[in-house]
């Protein structure tokens, strides 16, 4: 795996899910959950313009400001990023990651010239790096018949262990379900 030789086009997701700016935040949240997406693209009102984007993080931030009623009171167009920060499909992955961090976005539409061809997000990058990392064992075993799912995580890199641990916790696993082993490497 080489972030300097991998392009956004090689890693992007071609499946894109859209929503209208006039739809409620609840509709956006339900669509993200239903489609298993971290973000939705918002079609531009004028042809030839870059799309807007709404990320799951934005919906969660709105909940922090108010209770669940905000999901029915606010619309996608009120909180979306428009235009979305887009990247070209031949952009190097390392440059895409830097741009996304600098612009404080987690997802970016991928363009081939001016045509929308996919979307890339930090989850795609994380999966790519985690699957290609020198992880020795990621083993899911049920303890006994019908018992809880246990995950054995053996990884040499402390940084990668943290990334994998956060990923597993964000996927719904509790820290008690994850057993970390290290051979003492940093």
Secondary structure, 3 states (H helix, E strand, C coil): CCCCCCEHHHHCECCCCEECCCCEHHHHHHHHHHHCCCEEEECCCCCCCCCEEEEHHHHHHHHHHCCCCHHHHCEHHHHCECCCCCEECCCEHHHHHHHHHHHCCCEEEEEECCEEEEEEEHHHHHHHHHHHCCEEEEEEEECCCCCCEEEEEEECCHHHHHHHHHHHHHCCCCHHHEEEECCCCC
